[in-house]
Amino acid sequence: MNRNLRVPTPERTTIGWDIGGAHVKACLLRGGEVVDVAQWGCPLWQGLDHLARALEAASARWPGLAAAQHAVTMTGEMVDLFPDREAGVRGIAAALAASLPTRPGALQFFAGDAGWCAAADVARHWEHIASANWLATARHAALVFPEGALVDIGSTTTDLIAFGHGRVLTTSRTDAERLVSGELAYHGVVRTPVCALTQRIEWRGEARHVMNEFFATTADVYRLCGELDPAHDLYPSADSAPKTLPATRQRLARMVGLDERDASAEEWLELAHAWRAAQVEAIGAQLRCVLAAHALSRDAVVVSAGCGAFLVPGLAAAAATPTENAGTMLRRFAAYGANVAKVARHAAAGTAAWAQVCAPSVAVAALFEREHD
């Protein structure tokens, strides 16, 4: 990383893009400050036309898009639309190059340790570009705090990344490596099948096995718990039925072989909290391993990000070892949107909250402006 950082000029406008398999997230940065952040549903596995529609929506939201610099990171290359990850990176890059009305050289891709590259060089650096959004966010956080752990909980996955001394501490770079190290958890608060959280659930005083079927998702859990913002609940339910509380309870009831009428609303809420506890314990166990691997001190700060940031205090408590009081390993907390992203004073209300949810898009824009003239 370039340590001779320059202060961006007030005129510079950069749009940061995080092209995922289920969402497109984007940030408008002007003069180094976050002016606007947005997210669009984009089921990329169904075709690149969904990406085209998200880009059209961005163009309508930001009429000056053509004059901006564009900094891109992605994870969407993993979807089964593409035969392999290389084809996915190249396909997404080509779609962006064809759709974004930019001047030559204005479209740049974040390639992690390889730096930045133009669309013409994507094929050569695809392995560095693939699924590197977590690295951008963690590097940005490492510029603000001397030591800590990024916990970015999204709709589908969670990133658990230690940082210190101005750099990301892990040597893992690919999803495959991070699945081994525990720094990538395939747990999210919207799209994760509930049956993936645990094989047995404690409810009504009994431990019971659960249905290994796609009957419900974590969106049902957190919708019932009242923690999931409807703005982040963009995908159809598992049975394509409404997202009302009775329909949500019915989906959770199927997981234990029952119907909504077989228990009270209070009892179904208890079941939702049991599922919540199972997910917190599962991710917390991985966070515990990450913290131990990098020997973070008690002064380390947990930087929360993502639409599931509401789980972070519980994860920190779950990550404490048996010889510690819950949460003592990481007693300081910070929010990416409020404490890392630099939000413009004139930005609309709620911009910091959206920067929290769309952290990688903010990070790539901010890193690009800091590392280029």
LUMTOR-101778 format. One record per residue (C-alpha): residue number from 1; x, y, z. Coordinates in steps of 0.05 Angstrom, whole numbers. Layout:
LUMTOR-101778
 num      X      Y      Z
 NUM      X      Y      Z
...
end
This chain:
LUMTOR-101778
 num      X      Y      Z
   1      0      0      0
   2     25     70    -17
   3     45    103     49
   4     55    171     16
   5    -19    184     15
   6    -45    246    -18
   7   -105    288      2
   8   -157    281    -54
   9   -177    344    -90
  10   -247    370    -76
  11   -267    363   -149
  12   -253    289   -152
  13   -314    244   -156
  14   -305    169   -148
  15   -359    115   -149
  16   -340     52   -112
  17   -374    -12   -135
  18   -382    -78    -99
  19   -411   -128   -150
  20   -439   -187   -111
  21   -477   -248   -131
  22   -541   -223    -99
  23   -532   -147    -93
  24   -497    -89   -126
  25   -473    -38    -76
  26   -445     30    -95
  27   -417     92    -61
  28   -411    162    -88
  29   -348    195    -60
  30   -334    268    -73
  31   -271    302    -48
  32   -257    242     -3
  33   -325    245     31
  34   -384    197     25
  35   -441    235     -8
  36   -488    177    -23
  37   -492    101    -18
  38   -541     54    -51
  39   -557    -20    -58
  40   -596    -57   -111
  41   -618   -130   -113
  42   -581   -166   -168
  43   -593   -242   -175
  44   -532   -249   -219
  45   -539   -324   -225
  46   -601   -310   -267
  47   -562   -270   -319
  48   -520   -209   -332
  49   -582   -170   -351
  50   -594   -161   -277
  51   -527   -127   -270
  52   -545    -82   -330
  53   -609    -61   -295
  54   -572    -44   -231
  55   -523     -1   -270
  56   -582     34   -304
  57   -612     48   -235
  58   -545     77   -213
  59   -541    122   -274
  60   -611    148   -259
  61   -592    161   -187
  62   -526    195   -204
  63   -532    234   -270
  64   -458    253   -267
  65   -436    180   -268
  66   -402    187   -336
  67   -353    239   -310
  68   -334    200   -248
  69   -276    154   -233
  70   -299     82   -220
  71   -266     35   -170
  72   -292    -37   -171
  73   -289    -98   -127
  74   -330   -161   -135
  75   -352   -228   -108
  76   -404   -244   -162
  77   -355   -286   -202
  78   -375   -345   -157
  79   -446   -351   -183
  80   -463   -411   -226
  81   -479   -367   -286
  82   -404   -374   -301
  83   -367   -439   -315
  84   -310   -418   -268
  85   -285   -359   -227
  86   -239   -333   -281
  87   -296   -330   -331
  88   -337   -295   -278
  89   -286   -241   -265
  90   -276   -230   -339
  91   -351   -230   -353
  92   -367   -179   -298
  93   -310   -134   -319
  94   -331   -136   -392
  95   -403   -120   -372
  96   -380    -60   -332
  97   -334    -36   -386
  98   -391    -40   -437
  99   -445     -8   -393
 100   -410     47   -354
 101   -403    109   -397
 102   -333    126   -374
 103   -273    160   -405
 104   -211    118   -420
 105   -176     96   -357
 106   -232    117   -311
 107   -253     45   -295
 108   -205     11   -247
 109   -209    -57   -212
 110   -184    -71   -142
 111   -133   -128   -147
 112   -111   -132    -75
 113    -36   -142    -68
 114    -28   -130   -143
 115    -56    -60   -137
 116   -105    -33   -188
 117   -116    -51   -260
 118   -156    -27   -320
 119   -207    -70   -356
 120   -156    -90   -408
 121   -112   -122   -354
 122   -167   -159   -316
 123   -152   -226   -350
 124    -81   -223   -325
 125    -99   -206   -253
 126   -165   -243   -245
 127   -142   -285   -185
 128   -126   -222   -146
 129   -191   -189   -166
 130   -237   -247   -148
 131   -273   -239    -82
 132   -226   -186    -55
 133   -279   -139    -26
 134   -265   -160     46
 135   -192   -141     36
 136   -210    -70     15
 137   -255    -60     76
 138   -204    -88    125
 139   -148    -45     95
 140   -191     17    102
 141   -206      0    175
 142   -131    -12    188
 143   -117     60    167
 144   -162     85    224
 145   -150     38    282
 146    -82     11    305
 147   -108    -59    321
 148   -174    -94    312
 149   -219   -143    276
 150   -268   -128    221
 151   -333   -166    229
 152   -374   -155    166
 153   -439   -194    168
 154   -478   -191    103
 155   -539   -224     73
 156   -500   -288     56
 157   -430   -288     87
 158   -389   -261    145
 159   -317   -236    140
 160   -274   -241    203
 161   -209   -204    190
 162   -155   -184    239
 163   -113   -122    226
 164    -57    -84    261
 165      1    -37    248
 166    -35     -8    188
 167    -44    -73    151
 168    -87   -135    145
 169    -54   -191    186
 170    -78   -253    150
 171    -38   -282     93
 172   -100   -316     65
 173   -127   -283      3
 174   -175   -330    -32
 175   -243   -354     -8
 176   -215   -425     -7
 177   -159   -404     40
 178   -205   -364     84
 179   -253   -423     91
 180   -194   -463    118
 181   -171   -407    166
 182   -242   -391    189
 183   -238   -319    165
 184   -297   -331    119
 185   -362   -357    148
 186   -418   -375    101
 187   -468   -346    149
 188   -512   -285    134
 189   -575   -254    162
 190   -619   -259    100
 191   -604   -315     51
 192   -574   -371     94
 193   -618   -433    100
 194   -637   -443    172
 195   -619   -517    168
 196   -547   -496    158
 197   -542   -464    227
 198   -548   -527    269
 199   -573   -599    265
 200   -608   -596    334
 201   -646   -539    365
 202   -668   -530    438
 203   -742   -511    442
 204   -799   -525    489
 205   -751   -558    537
 206   -728   -609    486
 207   -669   -617    438
 208   -698   -636    371
 209   -668   -651    303
 210   -687   -603    248
 211   -711   -612    177
 212   -654   -610    126
 213   -698   -574     76
 214   -700   -504     47
 215   -762   -487     87
 216   -737   -423    119
 217   -679   -374    117
 218   -645   -329    168
 219   -687   -272    142
 220   -746   -307    176
 221   -707   -311    241
 222   -688   -238    244
 223   -754   -213    216
 224   -789   -248    273
 225   -738   -222    323
 226   -751   -152    296
 227   -678   -140    278
 228   -677   -144    202
 229   -688    -78    166
 230   -739    -88    110
 231   -692    -49     64
 232   -644   -109     68
 233   -697   -162     61
 234   -698   -160    -15
 235   -704   -233    -36
 236   -766   -277    -39
 237   -780   -322     21
 238   -763   -396     17
 239   -834   -414     -2
 240   -847   -350    -41
 241   -903   -334      8
 242   -911   -265     40
 243   -863   -238     93
 244   -918   -226    144
 245   -906   -251    214
 246   -956   -309    209
 247   -924   -332    143
 248   -855   -324    175
 249   -876   -366    234
 250   -903   -420    187
 251   -836   -426    152
 252   -799   -434    218
 253   -852   -484    242
 254   -837   -529    182
 255   -765   -534    206
 256   -788   -573    267
 257   -844   -612    233
 258   -901   -568    257
 259   -949   -515    232
 260   -957   -444    256
 261  -1023   -462    292
 262   -986   -513    335
 263   -954   -461    381
 264   -965   -390    405
 265   -933   -328    376
 266   -890   -323    438
 267   -866   -395    430
 268   -848   -383    357
 269   -809   -322    378
 270   -771   -366    428
 271   -754   -413    370
 272   -729   -355    329
 273   -684   -334    387
 274   -658   -405    391
 275   -639   -403    318
 276   -607   -335    330
 277   -566   -363    387
 278   -543   -421    343
 279   -517   -374    290
 280   -483   -329    340
 281   -448   -389    371
 282   -426   -416    304
 283   -397   -350    279
 284   -370   -334    348
 285   -330   -398    348
 286   -297   -378    283
 287   -283   -308    309
 288   -250   -338    371
 289   -203   -378    326
 290   -185   -317    284
 291   -170   -274    346
 292   -127   -329    376
 293    -89   -340    310
 294    -69   -266    308
 295    -61   -256    383
 296   -100   -191    385
 297    -93   -153    450
 298   -149   -131    496
 299   -142    -61    466
 300   -164    -86    398
 301   -228    -56    370
 302   -283    -94    335
 303   -305    -57    273
 304   -375    -78    253
 305   -402    -74    182
 306   -458   -104    141
 307   -533   -110    147
 308   -523   -160    204
 309   -479   -114    247
 310   -531   -120    302
 311   -502   -189    317
 312   -431   -164    331
 313   -436   -152    407
 314   -463   -222    415
 315   -408   -251    372
 316   -354   -216    414
 317   -385   -247    476
 318   -388   -315    443
 319   -315   -309    422
 320   -291   -301    493
 321   -253   -362    519
 322   -279   -400    580
 323   -226   -367    625
 324   -249   -297    606
 325   -310   -256    621
 326   -354   -251    559
 327   -330   -195    514
 328   -265   -179    551
 329   -222   -198    492
 330   -255   -144    451
 331   -286    -92    496
 332   -283    -35    446
 333   -331    -29    388
 334   -334     16    327
 335   -381     20    268
 336   -352     23    199
 337   -404     73    175
 338   -395    121    233
 339   -321    112    252
 340   -284     92    188
 341   -324    120    130
 342   -318    196    124
 343   -389    218    111
 344   -401    288     84
 345   -438    334    131
 346   -488    351     77
 347   -502    278     60
 348   -574    255     69
 349   -596    226    135
 350   -581    152    138
 351   -520    155     94
 352   -474    131    149
 353   -520     71    161
 354   -518     54     87
 355   -442     62     87
 356   -442     10    143
 357   -483    -39    101
 358   -444    -26     36
 359   -375    -21     68
 360   -334    -52     11
 361   -361     -2    -40
 362   -341     55      6
 363   -273     24     20
 364   -253     14    -53
 365   -272     86    -70
 366   -235    113     -9
 367   -173     71    -21
 368   -171     91    -95
 369   -174    164    -79
 370   -120    158    -25
 371    -73    119    -70
 372    -79    160   -134
 373    -66    232   -154
end
